[in-house]
Amino acid sequence: MERRYKMSKGFTLDLELAARLKEGAADSGRSISRYTEMLLSRWIKEVEATGNASPYVKPQSEEVPEKQRIGLTIRRDILKQLEAFAEADFRPFSEYVNLALWRVLEMEK
């Protein structure tokens, strides 16, 4: 069985998104890293099923959202796949992750 190596990576997330991730992690009894990893895995499955790697775009507000820097430990294969999606979508990695996480949270509603 192949081991799935994890990497620690710093993310800059919308403050509201970071709060929702913390809340979701607490509600599910998971760490924030594990909960985020689970959501990002769902995003990758969605992309594989639909072929659409361009994430949901939140409507622009007049205010720039406050950001929070957070360090997470995520499986390396997930990070590499997301980096490829971000590059193909011509987006910075953190922006792509923010949008993908928002999209997955919206799909769960």
ABEGO torsion letter per residue (X at the ends): XBBBBBBBBBBBBBAAAAAAAAAAAAAAGBBAAAAAAAAAAAAAAAAAAAGBABBBBBBBBABBBBBBBBBBBBBAAAAAAAAAAAAAAGBBAAAAAAAAAAAAAAAAX
